[in-house]
Amino acid sequence: MLNRPIKKFTLDDGTKITPNELAAKVRISNAAARGRLEKSTNPKILFRKAGKRIKKRELMKYRCSDGKLRTARDAAKEFGLGLSTMSNRMSRGILNVEDLSRPSGRSKNGEMSKVVSEIVKQRMFFDPDGHWALINKCL
């Protein structure tokens, strides 16, 4: 095998560690250690015991185009959209206020908007005769 240098990861506190060292300290597999190091540089997350979760999770704050810092929860309340919709938009880097406030395909109670339901009806998903209407039209 080739003797490739093992990648050292720099943590938030400035220490450098390899996946093998982390695996030995926390008693997890090398693959799990590498996965942790690729996802986070926070020592609190990296050195937790296997199977333990951090109970309180800080919500990510995003700076929107109007200059305000918002969490996805705050923005969802402000713009009247679902939390999952807002989380997806903000995590993908959509931070323009006009784009964030744009209505989604579904309302907060799970019903489709009128525009979307018209498009779906035109595609005959809600045809009262079911898919057999297509076959009967062809015959």
GIMOMO-V920943 format. One line per field, one symbol per residue. psi: psi as a letter, one per 40 degrees, with the letter a starting at -180 (. if undefined). A space follows every 10 residues. Layout:
# GIMOMO-V920943
psi = ???
This chain:
# GIMOMO-V920943
psi = iigihhhhhh ideeihiidd dddddefiid dddddddddi ehddddeiih ehihdhhhhh hihideeihi idddddddef iidddddddd deehehdddd ehiadiidee iiiddddddd ddefdfhdea eddddddd.
